[in-house]
């Protein structure tokens, strides 16, 4: 009977994963559920499970630190809430992953891969170099990919790549795409810290523009700069302080 360990500090997530594993793979026995990195390392070496499901973010360090510190070498599956960039890093390292929130469909795919590896009695590869590369990739800045916008009970996901610009109005920030406008409760200052600075620039104290959405910049008779967008009719004023952003445009 195959055995597994779950390392996840969020109790509800750990419990849900354990329940779904029991439902989709009844033969699998979960021998330990740990909430910290040190506890997981101890349990791995004591219980010696066939599989370890490891959360990336855990108290006491990163889940990626665990395989590098533990003596026992099971099959690893990482649980992550990271974006596509990090997922590509997992694929490159040939290590399986589950993206939060974990769906039954994705979990079943992982189970089938694990069952095949166990059935083939395949040797666990030396993942030291791959894990080190993965660790470096995960530590790279993870920029905002999606925004939750809406009013009342209606919540809509907005792809950051579709945003033309952000505009601060009263206590809200207006999110403007080519075809719609949305509202979020987040200041421009906080928002700018989570956006990729290569793609987004503050052009005014009340405005952040996505640079790929800019068609051109013009200077009016008074010497002020105005941004013309590719997919919106309005022009956006550039403050004197922010004119340097467009010096090469």
N, C-alpha and C positions, 0 to 999 in steps of 0.2 A: 504494500500500500504506500503510495507516494505521500510525502509530508511537505508542509510549507510553513514558513514564518511570515508574519505581516508586521512591517515596521511603519507605523502611521500614528502621529501624535493627535490627530483629530479623531476622537472616539467614535463619532457618528460615521465617519468615512471608513474607519477600520471595521466597524460592526457591519456596515453595508457590504463591504468587500467580502468579509467572511461569510455572510449570508448568501451572496450571489455565487461564491465559489462552491458552497455546499450544494446549492441548487443545480449548478451547471456541471459540477465535477464531484459527485457524491463520494467517490473513492478517495478523494484527497483529504488528508487529515491536517488541520492547522494545529501545530504543536506549540506555537507561541505567538502572542501579539504584544509588541513592544512600542513604547512611546518616545524613547530617546535613543540617540546614537550609541552611548555606552552600553545601555541595556540590550540593544540589538546585537552588538558585537559579542557580548557574553552569551546570549541565547544561541547565536549561530554556532559558536564553538562547543556549547554544551548539548544542544538539541540536534545539531548537524542535519538540518532539513535538506530535502532535495531541491527546494525552490525557496527563494526569498523575494517577497514583494516589498520594495523599499520606496518610501516617500522621499522626494528630493529635499524638501525643507523640513528639518526636524530639530528639536532642542538638542544642544550639545554638538552641533556640527551639521554637515550636509550628508544626505543619504549616500552620496557618491564616496564619502570617506569610509563607509562601512566595508565594502569589498577590499579596499586597500589596507584595512587594519585587521580584519578577521582572518583566522587561519583556515577555517572551513571554506570550501569553494562550491556553493550550490549554483543552480541556474538563477540568474537575476532578472527581475522585472521591475523597472522603475515606474513609480506613480508620479506624475508631474502635472502642473497647471501651466507650464510654460508654453510659449507660442511656437509657431512653425519652425523658427530658426533652431530652437533647442531640439525639436523633434527630429530635424534633419541630422543633428549631431548624434542622436541615438541611433538612427538608421546607419550612419557612417560607422559607428562603433559596433554594429551588429548585436546590439543589446535591445531586448524587447522593452516596451514601455506601454503604460496606460495613461491616457490623457483624462484629467478630471473635467467634468463628472464622468465616471466610468460607466459606459453603456454595456448592456448584456452582449450586444453584437461584437463589440471590440474585445470584451473579456473572453468570449467564446473563441475568437481567433487566436488569442494568446494561449488559451488552454490547449487548443489543438496543436499549436507549435510546441508547447512544452511536452505534451503527451508523445509527440513524434520523437522529440529528442530523448526522452526517457526510454521509449520503446527501442530506439536504435542504440541505446547505451553509449551515446556519444560522449567523448571526453569534454570536460569543461575547458574552453580555451583560456589561454593566458590573456586576461583583459586589462592587465596593468597599464600598458601604454594607452589603450583605447579609453580607459576610465580617466586617465590623466588628461587626455585631449577633451573628453566630454566635460570634465570638471572645469576646464578653461572656457569652454563654450558656454556653459551654464552661468558662469560668473560674469560673462559679458552683459552689458546693459540690456534688459528686456523692456522694450518700449511698448507703449499702449497700442493695442490692436483693435479693440472694440470699445464702444461707448454704450452705456445703458441710458436711453433717453425716453421721456414720456411724461404723461400727466395722469394722475389718479392711478387707476388699476392697469392702465395700458402702458406696457414697457416695450420699447423697440430697440433692437441692436443696430448700431450704426457702425459700419466699417470705416475706420479712420482713413483708409486709403481713398474713400469717396468724399471726404470733407474738402470743401473749397477754402473755408475760413471759419474762425471762431470769433465771436464778438460778445463782449461783456455788456450786459444790460441789467441794471439794478442788482438783485441778489442772484441772478442766473447768468449762464453763459449760453448764447445762441450758437448752435451747431448748424452750419449752412453747407448743404451739398448742392449738386447741380440741379436737383429737382425738388428738394424739400428743405424745411427748417425744423430743427428740434431744439429742445431745451434740457440743460443739465444743471444740477446744483454743484458746481465745481468752479473755483476761481481760475482765472487765466494764469495766475502765478503757479498754482498747484498743477494745472494742466500742462503748462510748458515743461515742467520737470519730468513729465511722463511721456512726452512726445520726442520723436527722433529729431535732434537739432539739425540733421542734414536735410530734412524734409519740411520742417516747420520753423517759421521765423516770426518773432514779434515785430510788427511794423508800426505799432502804435500802442499806447498804454491800454487801449481797449480792443485791440485786434491782433490775432495770430493768423497768418496765412500759410497754406500749404504750397510750397514753392512749385511743385509740378502743375498746380492749377493756375499758375500765372501765365497769361498770354504775353503781356508786355508791360512796361512801365513808361509813363510819359511825365514830362515836366510842364506845368502850366505857366502862364505869363508872370505869375508872382514867384516863380521858382520852386513851387511845391511839387513833390512827386505823388503820382497817383498810380495805383495798381489796377490794370485791366485783367479780368479773369477770362479763362477760356470758355467756361460754361455758365457764367452768370452775367447779367446786364450791368449790375452796379459796379462802381469804381471804389477803391479803398484808398484812403489817404495815408501817406507814409509820413511819420513824424520826422522832424529834423534829426533827431537822435538816432533814428533807424535807417537813414538814407544810405549808410555804408553797406547795408545788406545788398543793395542793387548797383553798386558801383561798376561791376563787371557785366551788368545786363544791358 
